[in-house]
Amino acid sequence: MTLRNKNILPRKDFAIRVLKYSVVALMLIVISEGIGILGYHIYGDLSYIDSFYNASMILTGMGPVDPMKTEAGKIFASFYALFSGIVFLSTVAVFFAPFAHRLMHLLHVDEEE
């Protein structure tokens, strides 16, 4: 093994790391979707299917589908939209972290000279 590759994980270990980070990213999405479904159902007076649809559209950045008729629904939808923006960016960061880490090792970004 050359000096250049000495700190790089083998492909199998890297694949396991990517899988672990992918599971964490998926859990973030599932939990966030669950919060949205419950919130739209409780505060927006929507059915579970409509709540799922609205939460999915907001979480992916597409925008709301059903207008909120109650004040509580409007407040929830506002905070959920802000929350979703942060969750989306965080999920992307978690998913791509092992790739960025590996790239930094390949480019010796963390090496002191």
Phi and psi in degrees as a GROMACS rama.xvg file:
@    title "Ramachandran Plot"
@    xaxis  label "Phi"
@    yaxis  label "Psi"
@TYPE xy
-78.3355  165.936  THR-2
-60.5926  -34.4936  LEU-3
-62.7042  -36.439  ARG-4
-100.778  7.55653  ASN-5
-65.8348  -30.176  LYS-6
-101.727  6.07963  ASN-7
-87.9734  132.429  ILE-8
-64.784  145.502  LEU-9
-62.7893  157.891  PRO-10
-55.7842  -40.2824  ARG-11
-63.5244  -46.2456  LYS-12
-66.1758  -36.8242  ASP-13
-64.5502  -41.4903  PHE-14
-62.2245  -39.571  ALA-15
-64.6396  -41.2734  ILE-16
-62.8479  -44.3035  ARG-17
-61.5455  -41.3841  VAL-18
-61.857  -44.4435  LEU-19
-60.6317  -45.9174  LYS-20
-67.3674  -33.5601  TYR-21
-66.3857  -39.1976  SER-22
-64.4564  -42.0215  VAL-23
-62.9873  -43.6052  VAL-24
-62.3781  -42.0824  ALA-25
-64.293  -39.6722  LEU-26
-62.9026  -40.3718  MET-27
-58.9333  -42.8417  LEU-28
-66.7101  -45.1189  ILE-29
-63.825  -44.798  VAL-30
-64.1681  -43.129  ILE-31
-65.0378  -39.8595  SER-32
-63.572  -41.729  GLU-33
-61.6597  -41.8361  GLY-34
-60.7719  -43.7308  ILE-35
-64.8276  -43.1421  GLY-36
-61.1955  -48.6932  ILE-37
-63.8722  -42.9107  LEU-38
-63.8242  -46.4401  GLY-39
-66.2635  -33.9652  TYR-40
-70.2692  -45.8748  HIS-41
-77.1456  -51.0713  ILE-42
-90.6726  -25.3351  TYR-43
-99.239  -1.60378  GLY-44
53.4424  42.3883  ASP-45
-106.653  156.845  LEU-46
-68.1241  167.411  SER-47
-63.5793  -37.4315  TYR-48
-66.4005  -45.598  ILE-49
-65.0539  -36.8734  ASP-50
-63.9569  -43.0538  SER-51
-61.2156  -44.1776  PHE-52
-62.2173  -47.7531  TYR-53
-64.2822  -45.0446  ASN-54
-62.6292  -40.4282  ALA-55
-64.5733  -42.9992  SER-56
-66.7224  -40.2439  MET-57
-69.3265  -44.3171  ILE-58
-62.8094  -32.0478  LEU-59
-89.8635  -1.66527  THR-60
87.7137  9.81874  GLY-61
-79.0842  -27.4759  MET-62
110.838  167.848  GLY-63
-70.9271  155.785  PRO-64
-108.337  -57.8941  VAL-65
-96.1522  133.515  ASP-66
-69.9314  143.596  PRO-67
-84.7831  130.07  MET-68
-97.4641  -22.1176  LYS-69
-102.403  156.1  THR-70
-62.8153  -42.3579  GLU-71
-62.1418  -39.6491  ALA-72
-64.111  -39.3932  GLY-73
-67.0697  -41.7609  LYS-74
-65.905  -45.4682  ILE-75
-59.621  -46.7465  PHE-76
-60.398  -37.6239  ALA-77
-64.7933  -49.2251  SER-78
-68.9578  -34.9341  PHE-79
-66.7096  -36.4961  TYR-80
-64.131  -43.3612  ALA-81
-63.733  -45.8954  LEU-82
-58.7023  -43.1758  PHE-83
-63.7442  -38.0081  SER-84
-61.1214  -42.1639  GLY-85
-69.0823  -42.7153  ILE-86
-63.204  -41.2557  VAL-87
-59.7595  -48.8038  PHE-88
-64.8373  -39.5281  LEU-89
-65.8097  -40.2518  SER-90
-64.5821  -42.5104  THR-91
-62.2037  -42.868  VAL-92
-63.5242  -43.659  ALA-93
-63.4012  -44.5378  VAL-94
-63.6165  -41.5433  PHE-95
-88.944  -4.84209  PHE-96
-55.8121  -46.889  ALA-97
-64.721  -32.7516  PRO-98
-69.2159  -42.0402  PHE-99
-64.7533  -40.2871  ALA-100
-62.5974  -44.6862  HIS-101
-64.8201  -41.0959  ARG-102
-62.6659  -40.1117  LEU-103
-63.3792  -39.2596  MET-104
-64.5908  -42.2976  HIS-105
-63.8126  -33.9921  LEU-106
-93.5329  1.06137  LEU-107
57.9822  39.0352  HIS-108
-66.3218  -34.4012  VAL-109
-90.2928  6.92352  ASP-110
-86.5094  129.912  GLU-111
-87.5108  139.898  GLU-112
